[in-house]
Amino acid sequence: MSIDTPRPWLASYAPGVPHDIDEPTGSLFDIVEQSARRFPKKVALEFFKRETTYRELEDEILRAANGLRRLGVRAGDRVALVLPNCPQHVVAFYAVLRLGAIVVEHNPLYTPRELRHQFEDHGARVAIAWDKSVATLQEFPSDVRLDAVVSVDLTRAMPRSTRLALTLPVAKARESRAKLTTKVRGTTRWDDLVSGRRLPRKHPRPATEDTALIQYTSGTMGTPKGAVLTHRNLIANAAQSRAWVPQIQPGDGSVVYAILPMFHAYGLTLCLTFAMSMASRLVLFPAFDPDLVLTAMRKHPPTFLPAVPPIYTRLQHAADSKKVSLKGIEIGISGAMALSQDVVEPWEERTGGYLVEGYGLSECSPVIMANPVSNARRLGAIGLPFPSTEARVADPDDPAKVLGVDEPGELQVRGPQVFSGYWGKAEATDEVFTGDGWFRTGDIVAIDADGFVRIVDRLKELIITGGFNVSPTEVEDTLVKHPSVREVAVVGITQAGNEQVVAAVVPRDPASFDAEALRAYAREHMAAYKVPRRIVVVEDLPRSMIGKVLRRKVRDQIVGG
């Protein structure tokens, strides 16, 4: 079979998977509304054993939407969400969208500097934030000052018995409560926001082509770039995900575990949109804790478990040590990093289900392709393009030159899930699209005769650690500001299947250089996952003839040394 054959991968689809999805219509809020009408009494959310039905979820979304309207939020406004996984996150997401406003997702553990850069870019004036993150927002200078902040106490969504336990005068309870919530001033409390009437039914709805989400992705230049995703993009990707598992239909009682953060594109689609469109029970975890996951499994094992390879490994080891069965987990969906046989085989043996690898980018809502959920899946391949998705391989130096079977080149894609461009960055948008409308992913791949795609290399120099993207330029720009650093190059070094952030530093004074002091400085200015795990002292950095630091040679020196 030739790669010139239109969509050769269609012949490799699992039985029942359609070649195309229906054209997306309506808005994302329709997903929840339809599930609430068809399955009003089914459980939509579970949080520390507290359950919310689809009817209750829709009601709270409409109350939150009306509360935001009273705060002045209008169609087209950006509203920032700075939240971990919790019921309020789901409600806030759909409430903003119901108004026709635009959601901007943020990592609640970001430093003031990291968040400020993104807020300066998108210009949101209202934020809904975990109360532990409110102080970070309140540190913004006057030119980025917010008009309103809605503070969210996670414990308010827990069962009453759990909330009472957190107030006990014992050290463990105080420690747990301190991790989950804190007192804040100068905000609107979430409970007050949702205490009023529902949004009037006649309130205008957003159109399918309206912008729904700005999803930030780290670029090779280290500057914030917000991928603009429409209702059409996100509805399409949820529909493509549903089509990929025809053996499970909406209302079948499926269970999705939200272990991945929903502020990340991967967790957002698989949990916030796909799960709601399936009328699934979405079990929410503020952070990955193997013990909490195993406890939840005793009653409602997950039908779908989206995660990254290290999570599957940790969960398996925890289950083995506690002698807890993993049987009943039907489909593990792995992404963001390579999935190895050492992870797949023991997982599938213990669960009796499938663990398949997929691939995507924030710019594509994010899923572009996945392995079939069948015995036809191929280890080492990132899968087959989704329904209604086109893919081709082209010469990275001549994007119009399409290559053939098994020829490595840059992956280009087209489909209803592909974004319209970067927020406020026309030039950056033009750089990633070809003249005939194909999106350039920046990944070097090869497509075999059966349509399976495997990654060969990356044009982009992003580091993927624990499923999160880290821009080496951003880390370098932070470290070089420390007075002890003359020059620095940051690279990703793979160990045990995961990339680690490693910095090669040329110190100003090698005799007095303190690597731990530099790491402490980095922790003050960046999220923890961006902080270099290792700092290697070098005399100089390898450069090209024009003086550009050659990160590949830096990586080779560190690995070889």
Buried (B, 14 or more C-beta within 10 A) or exposed (E): EEBEEEBBBBEBBBEEBBEBBEEBEBBBBBBBBBBBEEBBEBBBBBBBBBBBBBBBBBBBBBBBBBBBBEBEBEBEBBBBBBBBBBBBBBBBBBBBBBBBBBBBBBBBBBBBEBBBBBBEBBEBBBBBBBBBBBEBBBEBEEEBEBEBBBBBBBBBBBEEEBBEBBEEEEEEBEEBBEEBBBEBEEBBBBEEBBEEEBBEEEBEBBBBEBBBBBBBBBBBEBBBBBBBBBBBBBBBBBBBBBBBBBEBEBEEBBBBBBBBBBBBBBBBBBBBBBBBBBBBBBBBBBEBEBEBBBEBBEEBBBBBBBBBBBBBBBBBEBBEEEEBBBEBBBBBBBBBBBBBEEBBEBBBEBBEBBBBBBBBBBBBBBBBBBBBBBEBBBBEBBBBBBBBBEBBBBBBEEBEEBBEBEBBBBBBBBBBBBBBBBBBBEEBBEEBBBEEEBBBBBBBBBBBBBBBBBBEEBBBBBBBBBBBBBBBBBBBBBBEEBEBBBBBBBBBBBEEBBBBBBBBBBBEEEEEBEBEEBBEBBEEBBBEBBBBBBBBEBEEBBEEEEEEBBBEBBBEBBEEE
